[in-house]
Amino acid sequence: MSYEVNLNLIKETRRQRGISMDQMADKLKLANRSVYSKRENGLAKFKPEELPALCSILELSLNAIFLPKMSIK
């Protein structure tokens, strides 16, 4: 079984905690808000090394941010 990052959970948790995209970009040491926005909106993928920091910032476990990937047969 493969998994994908739960982008909706990340976005909603960030909003609930009152963290802006600019703040997330800074905390993840990304170039700017646009780079973070592309990741959060699925236009680019989070790098594996960013996921532990992302979880720490949002106070989520690594397991919580993954969903089973639906495969079409």
Biopython code that builds the backbone (N, CA, C, O; Angstrom):
import numpy as np
from Bio.PDB.StructureBuilder import StructureBuilder

atoms = [
    (1, "MET", "N", (0.853, -1.172, 0.000)),
    (1, "MET", "CA", (0.000, 0.000, 0.000)),
    (1, "MET", "C", (0.898, 1.235, 0.000)),
    (1, "MET", "O", (1.916, 1.270, 0.691)),
    (2, "SER", "N", (0.519, 2.233, -0.770)),
    (2, "SER", "CA", (1.284, 3.477, -0.778)),
    (2, "SER", "C", (0.469, 4.575, -0.080)),
    (2, "SER", "O", (-0.739, 4.450, 0.125)),
    (3, "TYR", "N", (1.162, 5.629, 0.266)),
    (3, "TYR", "CA", (0.542, 6.709, 1.027)),
    (3, "TYR", "C", (0.817, 8.047, 0.371)),
    (3, "TYR", "O", (1.763, 8.198, -0.402)),
    (4, "GLU", "N", (-0.032, 9.022, 0.695)),
    (4, "GLU", "CA", (0.168, 10.380, 0.230)),
    (4, "GLU", "C", (-0.017, 11.333, 1.412)),
    (4, "GLU", "O", (-0.677, 11.000, 2.396)),
    (5, "VAL", "N", (0.566, 12.503, 1.299)),
    (5, "VAL", "CA", (0.470, 13.494, 2.362)),
    (5, "VAL", "C", (-0.937, 14.093, 2.359)),
    (5, "VAL", "O", (-1.470, 14.453, 1.310)),
    (6, "ASN", "N", (-1.525, 14.192, 3.543)),
    (6, "ASN", "CA", (-2.870, 14.744, 3.702)),
    (6, "ASN", "C", (-2.773, 16.270, 3.707)),
    (6, "ASN", "O", (-2.641, 16.891, 4.762)),
    (7, "LEU", "N", (-2.839, 16.856, 2.530)),
    (7, "LEU", "CA", (-2.686, 18.299, 2.382)),
    (7, "LEU", "C", (-3.822, 19.069, 3.032)),
    (7, "LEU", "O", (-3.615, 20.172, 3.539)),
    (8, "ASN", "N", (-5.023, 18.496, 3.021)),
    (8, "ASN", "CA", (-6.153, 19.175, 3.664)),
    (8, "ASN", "C", (-5.937, 19.299, 5.164)),
    (8, "ASN", "O", (-6.235, 20.340, 5.751)),
    (9, "LEU", "N", (-5.424, 18.253, 5.786)),
    (9, "LEU", "CA", (-5.141, 18.294, 7.222)),
    (9, "LEU", "C", (-4.077, 19.346, 7.519)),
    (9, "LEU", "O", (-4.202, 20.104, 8.481)),
    (10, "ILE", "N", (-3.046, 19.392, 6.708)),
    (10, "ILE", "CA", (-1.973, 20.377, 6.906)),
    (10, "ILE", "C", (-2.527, 21.792, 6.804)),
    (10, "ILE", "O", (-2.250, 22.634, 7.659)),
    (11, "LYS", "N", (-3.306, 22.053, 5.762)),
    (11, "LYS", "CA", (-3.864, 23.394, 5.558)),
    (11, "LYS", "C", (-4.799, 23.781, 6.700)),
    (11, "LYS", "O", (-4.693, 24.879, 7.248)),
    (12, "GLU", "N", (-5.710, 22.884, 7.058)),
    (12, "GLU", "CA", (-6.674, 23.191, 8.114)),
    (12, "GLU", "C", (-6.001, 23.369, 9.467)),
    (12, "GLU", "O", (-6.375, 24.260, 10.231)),
    (13, "THR", "N", (-5.022, 22.542, 9.771)),
    (13, "THR", "CA", (-4.313, 22.660, 11.044)),
    (13, "THR", "C", (-3.544, 23.974, 11.097)),
    (13, "THR", "O", (-3.546, 24.659, 12.119)),
    (14, "ARG", "N", (-2.893, 24.321, 10.003)),
    (14, "ARG", "CA", (-2.165, 25.596, 9.956)),
    (14, "ARG", "C", (-3.105, 26.758, 10.203)),
    (14, "ARG", "O", (-2.790, 27.657, 10.983)),
    (15, "ARG", "N", (-4.257, 26.750, 9.549)),
    (15, "ARG", "CA", (-5.241, 27.832, 9.718)),
    (15, "ARG", "C", (-5.763, 27.879, 11.149)),
    (15, "ARG", "O", (-5.856, 28.953, 11.742)),
    (16, "GLN", "N", (-6.104, 26.714, 11.707)),
    (16, "GLN", "CA", (-6.620, 26.654, 13.079)),
    (16, "GLN", "C", (-5.611, 27.186, 14.085)),
    (16, "GLN", "O", (-5.996, 27.779, 15.093)),
    (17, "ARG", "N", (-4.349, 26.986, 13.827)),
    (17, "ARG", "CA", (-3.301, 27.446, 14.745)),
    (17, "ARG", "C", (-2.892, 28.898, 14.469)),
    (17, "ARG", "O", (-2.037, 29.452, 15.160)),
    (18, "GLY", "N", (-3.512, 29.502, 13.455)),
    (18, "GLY", "CA", (-3.237, 30.905, 13.148)),
    (18, "GLY", "C", (-1.839, 31.157, 12.607)),
    (18, "GLY", "O", (-1.247, 32.207, 12.856)),
    (19, "ILE", "N", (-1.319, 30.193, 11.867)),
    (19, "ILE", "CA", (0.020, 30.315, 11.291)),
    (19, "ILE", "C", (-0.128, 30.685, 9.815)),
    (19, "ILE", "O", (-0.810, 29.992, 9.060)),
    (20, "SER", "N", (0.508, 31.767, 9.415)),
    (20, "SER", "CA", (0.412, 32.203, 8.016)),
    (20, "SER", "C", (1.331, 31.370, 7.129)),
    (20, "SER", "O", (2.221, 30.672, 7.615)),
    (21, "MET", "N", (1.104, 31.454, 5.837)),
    (21, "MET", "CA", (1.984, 30.778, 4.885)),
    (21, "MET", "C", (3.385, 31.375, 4.928)),
    (21, "MET", "O", (4.373, 30.660, 4.763)),
    (22, "ASP", "N", (3.472, 32.680, 5.149)),
    (22, "ASP", "CA", (4.788, 33.318, 5.282)),
    (22, "ASP", "C", (5.540, 32.735, 6.476)),
    (22, "ASP", "O", (6.734, 32.451, 6.381)),
    (23, "GLN", "N", (4.844, 32.555, 7.600)),
    (23, "GLN", "CA", (5.477, 31.983, 8.785)),
    (23, "GLN", "C", (5.922, 30.550, 8.531)),
    (23, "GLN", "O", (7.004, 30.146, 8.958)),
    (24, "MET", "N", (5.086, 29.779, 7.834)),
    (24, "MET", "CA", (5.455, 28.389, 7.530)),
    (24, "MET", "C", (6.697, 28.360, 6.648)),
    (24, "MET", "O", (7.608, 27.565, 6.879)),
    (25, "ALA", "N", (6.733, 29.218, 5.649)),
    (25, "ALA", "CA", (7.904, 29.272, 4.771)),
    (25, "ALA", "C", (9.159, 29.594, 5.581)),
    (25, "ALA", "O", (10.204, 28.972, 5.386)),
    (26, "ASP", "N", (9.055, 30.559, 6.483)),
    (26, "ASP", "CA", (10.204, 30.919, 7.321)),
    (26, "ASP", "C", (10.632, 29.752, 8.203)),
    (26, "ASP", "O", (11.820, 29.438, 8.288)),
    (27, "LYS", "N", (9.676, 29.114, 8.853)),
    (27, "LYS", "CA", (9.985, 28.019, 9.781)),
    (27, "LYS", "C", (10.587, 26.806, 9.064)),
    (27, "LYS", "O", (11.410, 26.087, 9.630)),
    (28, "LEU", "N", (10.169, 26.587, 7.819)),
    (28, "LEU", "CA", (10.693, 25.465, 7.043)),
    (28, "LEU", "C", (11.929, 25.852, 6.227)),
    (28, "LEU", "O", (12.480, 25.042, 5.482)),
    (29, "LYS", "N", (12.350, 27.107, 6.386)),
    (29, "LYS", "CA", (13.527, 27.625, 5.681)),
    (29, "LYS", "C", (13.375, 27.553, 4.157)),
    (29, "LYS", "O", (14.312, 27.217, 3.434)),
    (30, "LEU", "N", (12.160, 27.880, 3.695)),
    (30, "LEU", "CA", (11.883, 27.940, 2.263)),
    (30, "LEU", "C", (12.104, 29.373, 1.783)),
    (30, "LEU", "O", (12.098, 30.308, 2.583)),
    (31, "ALA", "N", (12.296, 29.535, 0.505)),
    (31, "ALA", "CA", (12.628, 30.845, -0.058)),
    (31, "ALA", "C", (11.553, 31.894, 0.207)),
    (31, "ALA", "O", (11.867, 33.044, 0.516)),
    (32, "ASN", "N", (10.290, 31.502, 0.088)),
    (32, "ASN", "CA", (9.196, 32.466, 0.271)),
    (32, "ASN", "C", (7.855, 31.747, 0.390)),
    (32, "ASN", "O", (7.781, 30.519, 0.338)),
    (33, "ARG", "N", (6.812, 32.532, 0.548)),
    (33, "ARG", "CA", (5.456, 32.013, 0.718)),
    (33, "ARG", "C", (5.015, 31.182, -0.492)),
    (33, "ARG", "O", (4.343, 30.161, -0.340)),
    (34, "SER", "N", (5.391, 31.621, -1.670)),
    (34, "SER", "CA", (4.984, 30.932, -2.892)),
    (34, "SER", "C", (5.473, 29.485, -2.913)),
    (34, "SER", "O", (4.740, 28.582, -3.316)),
    (35, "VAL", "N", (6.701, 29.274, -2.483)),
    (35, "VAL", "CA", (7.264, 27.925, -2.446)),
    (35, "VAL", "C", (6.447, 27.055, -1.487)),
    (35, "VAL", "O", (6.128, 25.908, -1.801)),
    (36, "TYR", "N", (6.111, 27.607, -0.318)),
    (36, "TYR", "CA", (5.297, 26.855, 0.646)),
    (36, "TYR", "C", (3.898, 26.610, 0.081)),
    (36, "TYR", "O", (3.383, 25.495, 0.164)),
    (37, "SER", "N", (3.289, 27.634, -0.486)),
    (37, "SER", "CA", (1.931, 27.526, -1.022)),
    (37, "SER", "C", (1.826, 26.418, -2.065)),
    (37, "SER", "O", (0.847, 25.671, -2.083)),
    (38, "LYS", "N", (2.819, 26.311, -2.920)),
    (38, "LYS", "CA", (2.802, 25.258, -3.940)),
    (38, "LYS", "C", (2.800, 23.878, -3.300)),
    (38, "LYS", "O", (2.140, 22.964, -3.796)),
    (39, "ARG", "N", (3.527, 23.722, -2.212)),
    (39, "ARG", "CA", (3.549, 22.431, -1.519)),
    (39, "ARG", "C", (2.198, 22.150, -0.862)),
    (39, "ARG", "O", (1.642, 21.062, -1.014)),
    (40, "GLU", "N", (1.680, 23.127, -0.137)),
    (40, "GLU", "CA", (0.423, 22.936, 0.584)),
    (40, "GLU", "C", (-0.750, 22.687, -0.366)),
    (40, "GLU", "O", (-1.698, 21.982, -0.019)),
    (41, "ASN", "N", (-0.681, 23.261, -1.547)),
    (41, "ASN", "CA", (-1.775, 23.112, -2.515)),
    (41, "ASN", "C", (-1.548, 21.987, -3.524)),
    (41, "ASN", "O", (-2.323, 21.835, -4.468)),
    (42, "GLY", "N", (-0.500, 21.205, -3.331)),
    (42, "GLY", "CA", (-0.273, 20.033, -4.161)),
    (42, "GLY", "C", (0.359, 20.293, -5.512)),
    (42, "GLY", "O", (0.421, 19.390, -6.346)),
    (43, "LEU", "N", (0.829, 21.502, -5.747)),
    (43, "LEU", "CA", (1.481, 21.811, -7.018)),
    (43, "LEU", "C", (2.943, 21.380, -7.013)),
    (43, "LEU", "O", (3.561, 21.238, -8.068)),
    (44, "ALA", "N", (3.487, 21.174, -5.823)),
    (44, "ALA", "CA", (4.838, 20.642, -5.622)),
    (44, "ALA", "C", (4.754, 19.750, -4.387)),
    (44, "ALA", "O", (3.854, 19.906, -3.561)),
    (45, "LYS", "N", (5.688, 18.822, -4.266)),
    (45, "LYS", "CA", (5.663, 17.901, -3.133)),
    (45, "LYS", "C", (6.559, 18.400, -2.004)),
    (45, "LYS", "O", (7.611, 18.996, -2.236)),
    (46, "PHE", "N", (6.113, 18.141, -0.775)),
    (46, "PHE", "CA", (6.976, 18.381, 0.366)),
    (46, "PHE", "C", (8.158, 17.432, 0.253)),
    (46, "PHE", "O", (7.988, 16.267, -0.105)),
    (47, "LYS", "N", (9.339, 17.916, 0.551)),
    (47, "LYS", "CA", (10.519, 17.059, 0.554)),
    (47, "LYS", "C", (10.500, 16.217, 1.820)),
    (47, "LYS", "O", (10.043, 16.686, 2.863)),
    (48, "PRO", "N", (10.984, 14.990, 1.751)),
    (48, "PRO", "CA", (10.963, 14.121, 2.932)),
    (48, "PRO", "C", (11.604, 14.768, 4.159)),
    (48, "PRO", "O", (11.122, 14.577, 5.275)),
    (49, "GLU", "N", (12.671, 15.520, 3.971)),
    (49, "GLU", "CA", (13.334, 16.137, 5.116)),
    (49, "GLU", "C", (12.545, 17.299, 5.716)),
    (49, "GLU", "O", (12.860, 17.751, 6.817)),
    (50, "GLU", "N", (11.522, 17.789, 5.009)),
    (50, "GLU", "CA", (10.671, 18.868, 5.531)),
    (50, "GLU", "C", (9.553, 18.341, 6.424)),
    (50, "GLU", "O", (9.027, 19.075, 7.260)),
    (51, "LEU", "N", (9.192, 17.077, 6.251)),
    (51, "LEU", "CA", (8.028, 16.537, 6.962)),
    (51, "LEU", "C", (8.166, 16.519, 8.481)),
    (51, "LEU", "O", (7.207, 16.891, 9.158)),
    (52, "PRO", "N", (9.295, 16.112, 9.063)),
    (52, "PRO", "CA", (9.391, 16.167, 10.524)),
    (52, "PRO", "C", (9.236, 17.592, 11.073)),
    (52, "PRO", "O", (8.576, 17.792, 12.092)),
    (53, "ALA", "N", (9.837, 18.577, 10.407)),
    (53, "ALA", "CA", (9.706, 19.965, 10.847)),
    (53, "ALA", "C", (8.269, 20.444, 10.706)),
    (53, "ALA", "O", (7.747, 21.125, 11.589)),
    (54, "LEU", "N", (7.632, 20.090, 9.602)),
    (54, "LEU", "CA", (6.237, 20.445, 9.369)),
    (54, "LEU", "C", (5.362, 19.909, 10.495)),
    (54, "LEU", "O", (4.523, 20.630, 11.037)),
    (55, "CYS", "N", (5.560, 18.648, 10.842)),
    (55, "CYS", "CA", (4.780, 18.028, 11.918)),
    (55, "CYS", "C", (5.046, 18.705, 13.254)),
    (55, "CYS", "O", (4.122, 18.912, 14.041)),
    (56, "SER", "N", (6.279, 19.046, 13.511)),
    (56, "SER", "CA", (6.628, 19.719, 14.762)),
    (56, "SER", "C", (5.946, 21.078, 14.856)),
    (56, "SER", "O", (5.391, 21.421, 15.900)),
    (57, "ILE", "N", (5.980, 21.840, 13.797)),
    (57, "ILE", "CA", (5.363, 23.173, 13.771)),
    (57, "ILE", "C", (3.856, 23.067, 14.007)),
    (57, "ILE", "O", (3.284, 23.848, 14.767)),
    (58, "LEU", "N", (3.223, 22.098, 13.352)),
    (58, "LEU", "CA", (1.764, 21.951, 13.432)),
    (58, "LEU", "C", (1.309, 21.064, 14.592)),
    (58, "LEU", "O", (0.112, 20.880, 14.812)),
    (59, "GLU", "N", (2.274, 20.517, 15.329)),
    (59, "GLU", "CA", (1.986, 19.638, 16.463)),
    (59, "GLU", "C", (1.154, 18.425, 16.037)),
    (59, "GLU", "O", (0.152, 18.076, 16.662)),
    (60, "LEU", "N", (1.608, 17.804, 14.958)),
    (60, "LEU", "CA", (0.978, 16.592, 14.435)),
    (60, "LEU", "C", (2.021, 15.480, 14.420)),
    (60, "LEU", "O", (3.221, 15.743, 14.332)),
    (61, "SER", "N", (1.560, 14.250, 14.506)),
    (61, "SER", "CA", (2.505, 13.139, 14.364)),
    (61, "SER", "C", (2.750, 12.891, 12.881)),
    (61, "SER", "O", (1.928, 13.251, 12.038)),
    (62, "LEU", "N", (3.872, 12.281, 12.575)),
    (62, "LEU", "CA", (4.158, 11.921, 11.183)),
    (62, "LEU", "C", (3.066, 11.004, 10.635)),
    (62, "LEU", "O", (2.636, 11.159, 9.492)),
    (63, "ASN", "N", (2.624, 10.061, 11.444)),
    (63, "ASN", "CA", (1.569, 9.140, 10.989)),
    (63, "ASN", "C", (0.285, 9.874, 10.644)),
    (63, "ASN", "O", (-0.439, 9.460, 9.739)),
    (64, "ALA", "N", (-0.004, 10.952, 11.350)),
    (64, "ALA", "CA", (-1.259, 11.679, 11.143)),
    (64, "ALA", "C", (-1.337, 12.344, 9.778)),
    (64, "ALA", "O", (-2.432, 12.537, 9.250)),
    (65, "ILE", "N", (-0.205, 12.695, 9.203)),
    (65, "ILE", "CA", (-0.267, 13.459, 7.951)),
    (65, "ILE", "C", (-0.303, 12.584, 6.696)),
    (65, "ILE", "O", (-0.318, 13.103, 5.580)),
    (66, "PHE", "N", (-0.317, 11.277, 6.871)),
    (66, "PHE", "CA", (-0.361, 10.392, 5.711)),
    (66, "PHE", "C", (-1.714, 9.711, 5.559)),
    (66, "PHE", "O", (-2.325, 9.277, 6.536)),
    (67, "LEU", "N", (-2.164, 9.628, 4.320)),
    (67, "LEU", "CA", (-3.396, 8.917, 3.955)),
    (67, "LEU", "C", (-3.039, 7.781, 3.019)),
    (67, "LEU", "O", (-2.116, 7.909, 2.214)),
    (68, "PRO", "N", (-3.761, 6.661, 3.112)),
    (68, "PRO", "CA", (-3.542, 5.617, 2.113)),
    (68, "PRO", "C", (-3.877, 6.186, 0.735)),
    (68, "PRO", "O", (-4.888, 6.867, 0.562)),
    (69, "LYS", "N", (-3.028, 5.903, -0.226)),
    (69, "LYS", "CA", (-3.238, 6.387, -1.590)),
    (69, "LYS", "C", (-4.201, 5.442, -2.301)),
    (69, "LYS", "O", (-3.997, 4.229, -2.347)),
    (70, "MET", "N", (-5.247, 6.032, -2.849)),
    (70, "MET", "CA", (-6.238, 5.239, -3.559)),
    (70, "MET", "C", (-5.709, 4.863, -4.929)),
    (70, "MET", "O", (-5.271, 5.725, -5.691)),
    (71, "SER", "N", (-5.749, 3.611, -5.235)),
    (71, "SER", "CA", (-5.310, 3.180, -6.561)),
    (71, "SER", "C", (-6.531, 2.786, -7.385)),
    (71, "SER", "O", (-7.477, 2.180, -6.880)),
    (72, "ILE", "N", (-6.484, 3.137, -8.634)),
    (72, "ILE", "CA", (-7.580, 2.810, -9.548)),
    (72, "ILE", "C", (-7.213, 1.524, -10.283)),
    (72, "ILE", "O", (-6.152, 1.423, -10.899)),
    (73, "LYS", "N", (-8.087, 0.572, -10.206)),
    (73, "LYS", "CA", (-7.817, -0.705, -10.867)),
    (73, "LYS", "C", (-8.646, -0.845, -12.107)),
    (73, "LYS", "O", (-8.554, -1.859, -12.799)),
]
sb = StructureBuilder()
sb.init_structure("model")
sb.init_model(0)
sb.init_chain("A")
sb.init_seg("    ")
for serial, (resi, resn, name, xyz) in enumerate(atoms, 1):
    if name == "N":
        sb.init_residue(resn, " ", resi, " ")
    sb.init_atom(name, np.array(xyz, "f"), 0.0, 1.0, " ", f" {name:<3s}", serial, name[0])
structure = sb.get_structure()
